[in-house]
Amino acid sequence: RRGCLISPRASRTLSSSTSPPTKGDIVDWMQLADGVLEGRPLTRDEALAILQAPDAEMPSIVAAAHRVRRRYFGNTVKVNFLVNIKSGICPEDCHYCSQSKLSKAPIDKYPLMKGEDIITAARRGHEFGARRVCLVASGRGPSDADVAHIGGAVREVLSELPDAEICACLGLLEPQQAAALKDAGVFAYNHNLNTSENYYNEICETHDYADRMQTIGVARESGLSPCAGALFGMGESDDDIVDVAFALRDLRADSVPVNFLIPIQGTPLAGRWELTPARCLQILSLMRLTNPESEVRIAGGREHHLKSLQPMGLLIANSIFIGDYLTAKGQRPEDDIAMIRDLGFEVLGAADERRIDDAAGGVALKSREERLFPSAN
């Protein structure tokens, strides 16, 4: 078995009992959720039981995770919008990324956007109902000049949209840069762990896991809200998934984005389609039950991997990215908002515009040919 990300004391001896609660031979998922709500952290055996449960157990696991989600976040969903303010041109070798120096993907590449373009993009996301706008720049880390430029744009955005939260994701960060972002009005800083410490060198060699942990610490110390998550579907084991879930719990990240690999052609991980919808729901449930009070966000890859079960993901997570990702297309924002409202959830900070559409004129009627020859449709 691979080595642990965090100390055995922190990751394994979390309760007097390491086995999941059962009813006969079946895990009692609701009792597991009750333990989490009472403040008892999941043990490693319990975490592994979630990942290794048969698909038939998935509705019960989702119901347990939803119970925890409901306690802390009610029926609300926080909508987030990504703005890729600098694309490609990255010296890092992250195997999963279409912007890395290893990637041959034909993506759109451009330097740091002009301030007015950042403001326009943020305004667009806000119009779709996003209350958190995430400004993401490729590269190892920003220069002080980059930080000053972004800070100026942030001030302009907040003067126009005072209810917006700005999250920056600019790579490895120095303390004075974090302080400057905080001073400009940036609310949160995103820097994902992505995978376990043990597996990290399988996906990147130009920086290491410790660099990422250090950046999260720098952001927190400056007063920025720490946003840290992971990426799944890169060949990691169950133990790796548990390791990173426990590491995020120990970090006490305020928000935890859960990404599923989009294996873009031209990247080293192209063609790696190993996730199923049920597996994604297992991972989301684990993230919720290990981080009960954190904002768990469904991030990249949900359309490709959750597929028709995307709504079930929102029974677990309380946050979502709408629209496109950094270099890949996503669903239409309008469809994302409709999905949220069809579940009976409220979009945080947005007016309730739920409605029942008039079916008249909106339903396509079947023709005689389609009745007699359905395969012709």
C-alpha positions in Angstrom: 0.0 0.0 0.0 1.2 3.5 -0.7 2.5 5.6 2.2 0.3 8.0 4.0 0.1 11.7 3.2 -0.3 12.8 6.8 0.8 11.2 10.1 -0.7 7.9 11.2 -1.9 9.7 14.4 -3.9 12.2 12.3 -5.2 9.9 9.6 -5.7 6.6 11.4 -6.4 6.9 15.1 -9.3 9.2 14.8 -11.8 7.3 17.0 -11.9 4.3 19.3 -13.5 2.3 16.6 -12.1 2.1 13.1 -14.9 0.0 11.5 -18.0 1.6 10.0 -21.3 1.2 11.9 -23.3 -1.6 10.4 -26.8 -3.1 10.4 -26.0 -6.8 10.0 -23.6 -7.0 7.1 -24.6 -3.6 5.6 -22.9 -0.3 6.6 -25.3 2.1 8.3 -24.6 5.2 6.3 -27.1 7.3 8.3 -25.4 6.4 11.5 -22.1 7.4 9.9 -23.6 10.8 9.0 -25.0 11.2 12.6 -21.4 10.7 13.9 -20.1 13.4 11.6 -22.9 15.7 12.7 -21.9 15.0 16.3 -18.4 16.1 15.6 -16.7 12.7 15.2 -14.3 12.6 12.2 -14.4 9.7 9.8 -11.9 7.0 10.4 -9.8 5.7 7.6 -11.8 2.4 7.5 -15.0 4.4 7.2 -13.6 6.6 4.4 -12.4 3.5 2.5 -15.8 1.9 3.0 -17.4 4.8 1.1 -15.1 4.4 -1.9 -15.4 0.6 -1.9 -19.1 0.3 -1.5 -21.1 -1.4 -4.3 -23.1 0.8 -6.7 -26.3 -0.5 -5.1 -25.3 1.4 -1.9 -24.9 4.7 -3.7 -28.4 6.1 -3.1 -28.0 5.5 0.7 -24.5 7.1 0.7 -25.8 10.1 -1.2 -28.7 10.4 1.3 -26.2 10.3 4.2 -24.0 13.0 2.7 -27.1 15.1 1.9 -28.1 15.0 5.5 -24.8 16.6 6.4 -25.0 19.1 3.5 -28.5 20.1 4.6 -27.4 20.7 8.2 -24.8 23.3 7.2 -26.0 24.7 4.0 -29.8 24.2 3.8 -31.2 24.3 0.3 -28.8 26.9 -1.1 -26.2 26.6 -3.9 -23.4 29.0 -4.3 -22.6 29.7 -8.0 -19.1 30.4 -9.1 -17.7 31.7 -12.4 -14.2 31.1 -13.8 -12.3 33.7 -15.7 -9.1 32.5 -17.4 -7.1 35.7 -17.3 -3.9 34.2 -18.7 -3.9 31.1 -20.8 -1.1 28.7 -21.6 2.6 29.8 -21.7 3.2 27.8 -18.5 6.6 26.4 -17.5 5.2 23.8 -15.2 4.8 20.1 -16.3 1.5 19.2 -14.6 0.4 16.1 -16.6 -3.3 16.8 -16.4 -3.2 20.4 -17.7 -3.7 21.6 -21.2 -1.7 24.7 -20.4 1.5 23.0 -19.2 4.7 23.0 -21.1 4.1 19.3 -21.9 0.7 19.9 -23.5 0.3 19.8 -27.3 -3.4 20.7 -27.0 -4.4 23.4 -29.5 -5.8 25.8 -26.8 -6.2 29.5 -27.0 -3.0 31.1 -25.6 -2.8 34.7 -24.4 -0.9 36.8 -21.9 -2.5 38.5 -18.9 -5.8 40.1 -19.9 -6.3 43.9 -19.8 -8.0 45.2 -16.8 -11.1 46.2 -18.7 -11.4 42.7 -20.1 -11.2 41.2 -16.6 -13.9 43.5 -15.5 -16.2 42.7 -18.4 -15.8 38.9 -17.8 -16.5 39.3 -14.1 -19.6 41.3 -14.9 -20.8 38.5 -17.3 -20.4 35.9 -14.6 -22.3 38.1 -12.1 -25.1 38.5 -14.5 -25.5 34.7 -14.7 -26.0 34.6 -10.9 -22.4 33.9 -9.8 -21.5 35.6 -6.5 -17.9 34.3 -6.5 -15.7 35.2 -9.5 -12.5 33.2 -9.8 -9.6 34.8 -11.6 -7.2 32.2 -12.8 -3.8 32.7 -14.4 -1.5 30.1 -15.8 2.2 30.0 -14.7 4.3 29.0 -11.8 3.4 32.1 -9.9 2.7 35.8 -10.5 5.2 38.7 -10.6 4.6 41.6 -8.3 3.6 43.6 -11.4 1.0 40.9 -12.2 -0.4 41.2 -8.7 -0.6 45.0 -8.9 -2.4 44.7 -12.3 -4.9 42.1 -11.0 -5.4 44.1 -7.8 -6.4 47.2 -9.8 -8.9 45.2 -11.8 -10.3 43.7 -8.6 -10.9 47.1 -7.1 -12.8 48.2 -10.2 -14.9 45.0 -10.1 -15.8 45.5 -6.5 -16.7 49.1 -7.0 -19.3 48.1 -9.6 -20.3 44.7 -8.0 -19.9 45.2 -4.2 -21.7 41.9 -3.4 -19.2 39.8 -5.5 -16.5 37.6 -3.9 -13.2 37.5 -5.8 -11.1 34.4 -5.6 -7.6 34.5 -7.2 -5.7 31.4 -8.4 -2.3 32.6 -9.6 0.0 29.8 -8.6 2.7 29.8 -6.0 2.4 32.9 -3.9 4.8 35.1 -1.8 3.6 36.7 1.5 3.8 40.3 0.1 1.8 39.2 -2.9 -0.9 37.7 -0.7 -1.0 40.8 1.4 -1.4 43.0 -1.7 -4.3 40.8 -3.0 -6.0 41.0 0.3 -5.6 44.8 0.4 -7.1 45.0 -3.1 -10.3 43.2 -1.9 -9.6 39.6 -3.0 -11.6 37.4 -0.6 -10.2 33.9 -1.3 -7.1 32.2 -2.8 -7.3 28.9 -4.6 -4.4 26.5 -4.7 -5.4 22.8 -5.0 -3.5 19.9 -3.5 -4.8 17.9 -6.5 -3.7 14.5 -5.1 -1.9 12.8 -2.2 1.6 13.6 -1.2 2.7 10.1 -2.1 1.2 10.3 -5.7 2.1 13.8 -6.4 5.3 13.1 -8.3 3.3 11.0 -10.7 1.5 14.1 -12.0 4.1 16.9 -11.6 7.9 17.2 -11.2 8.5 21.0 -11.6 7.1 21.7 -8.1 6.1 19.5 -5.3 3.3 18.9 -2.8 5.1 20.9 -0.1 5.1 24.0 -2.4 1.3 23.7 -2.6 0.9 23.3 1.1 3.2 26.4 1.7 1.1 28.5 -0.7 -2.1 27.6 1.1 -0.4 28.6 4.4 0.7 31.9 3.0 -2.8 32.7 1.8 -4.3 31.9 5.1 -1.8 33.9 7.1 -2.6 37.0 5.0 -6.3 36.7 5.8 -7.4 35.3 2.5 -10.0 32.5 2.7 -8.2 29.2 1.8 -9.7 27.4 -1.1 -8.1 24.0 -1.7 -9.4 20.9 -3.4 -8.3 18.0 -5.6 -8.5 16.4 -9.0 -9.6 12.8 -9.5 -9.3 10.3 -12.3 -5.5 10.5 -12.7 -4.7 6.9 -11.7 -4.7 7.5 -8.0 -5.7 4.7 -5.6 -8.4 4.7 -2.9 -5.7 5.3 -0.3 -4.6 8.4 -2.2 -8.1 9.7 -2.3 -8.5 9.2 1.4 -5.1 10.8 2.1 -6.0 14.0 0.2 -9.5 14.1 1.8 -7.9 13.9 5.2 -5.2 16.5 4.3 -7.9 18.9 3.3 -9.8 18.3 6.5 -6.6 19.0 8.5 -6.1 22.2 6.5 -9.6 23.4 7.4 -10.1 24.8 3.9 -13.1 27.0 3.7 -14.0 25.7 0.3 -13.1 22.5 -1.4 -13.4 22.3 -5.2 -13.7 18.7 -6.5 -12.5 18.3 -10.0 -12.7 15.3 -12.3 -10.1 14.9 -14.9 -10.9 16.1 -18.4 -8.4 14.0 -20.4 -7.8 16.6 -23.2 -6.0 15.3 -26.3 -2.5 16.5 -26.4 -1.9 16.2 -22.7 0.0 13.3 -21.0 -3.2 12.0 -19.5 -5.2 12.1 -22.7 -7.5 9.1 -23.1 -7.7 8.3 -19.4 -11.4 7.8 -18.9 -11.5 5.8 -15.6 -14.3 7.5 -13.7 -18.0 6.4 -13.6 -20.9 8.6 -12.3 -21.1 6.3 -9.2 -17.4 6.7 -8.5 -17.7 10.5 -8.7 -20.6 10.4 -6.2 -18.5 8.3 -3.9 -15.7 10.8 -4.0 -18.1 13.8 -3.5 -19.7 12.0 -0.6 -16.3 11.4 1.0 -15.4 15.0 0.6 -18.6 16.1 2.2 -18.3 13.7 5.2 -14.7 14.6 5.8 -15.3 18.3 5.4 -18.8 18.8 6.7 -18.7 22.5 7.3 -16.6 23.4 4.2 -18.1 24.6 0.9 -17.8 21.6 -1.3 -17.8 22.7 -4.9 -18.4 20.5 -8.0 -15.8 21.8 -10.4 -14.3 20.7 -13.7 -15.3 17.6 -15.5 -18.8 17.0 -14.0 -20.5 17.0 -17.4 -18.2 14.3 -18.7 -18.2 12.1 -15.6 -21.4 12.6 -13.6 -23.3 12.8 -16.9 -27.0 12.4 -16.2 -26.4 12.2 -12.4 -25.2 15.8 -12.1 -28.2 16.8 -10.1 -27.4 14.0 -7.5 -24.0 15.7 -7.1 -25.8 18.8 -5.8 -27.5 16.8 -3.1 -23.9 16.4 -1.7 -22.1 19.6 -2.8 -23.4 23.1 -2.1 -21.4 24.9 -4.7 -20.9 24.7 -8.4 -19.0 26.3 -11.3 -21.2 27.4 -14.1 -20.3 27.9 -17.7 -17.0 27.1 -19.2 -13.7 26.0 -17.5 -10.2 27.2 -18.2 -9.7 25.7 -21.7 -12.7 23.3 -22.0 -16.3 24.1 -22.7 -18.9 23.5 -20.0 -22.7 23.5 -20.0 -24.6 26.7 -20.7 -25.0 28.8 -17.6 -28.7 28.9 -18.1 -28.9 25.1 -18.0 -26.8 25.0 -14.8 -29.1 27.5 -13.1 -32.2 25.6 -14.3 -30.7 22.4 -12.9 -30.2 24.0 -9.5 -33.8 25.4 -9.4 -35.4 22.2 -10.7 -33.9 20.5 -7.6 -35.7 23.0 -5.4 -32.5 24.7 -4.4 -32.0 28.5 -4.1 -29.1 30.2 -5.8 -27.3 32.3 -3.1 -27.7 36.0 -3.7 -30.0 35.7 -6.7 -33.7 36.4 -7.0 -35.9 33.3 -7.0 -37.1 33.1 -10.6 -38.3 29.5 -10.5 -41.2 29.0 -12.9 -43.3 26.3 -14.5 -42.9 26.6 -18.2 -46.0 26.8 -20.4 -46.0 23.6 -22.4 -48.1 25.1 -25.2 -46.0 25.4 -28.3 -43.0 24.0 -26.4 -43.6 20.3 -26.9 -42.5 18.6 -30.2 -45.2 16.3 -31.4 -44.4 12.9 -33.0 -45.0 12.5 -36.7 -46.6 9.5 -38.4 -43.2 8.6 -39.8 -41.6 8.6 -36.4 -44.4 6.4 -35.0 -44.1 3.9 -37.8 -40.3 4.1 -38.1 -38.9 5.2 -34.7 -35.3 4.5 -35.7 -35.6 7.3 -38.4 -35.8 9.9 -35.7 
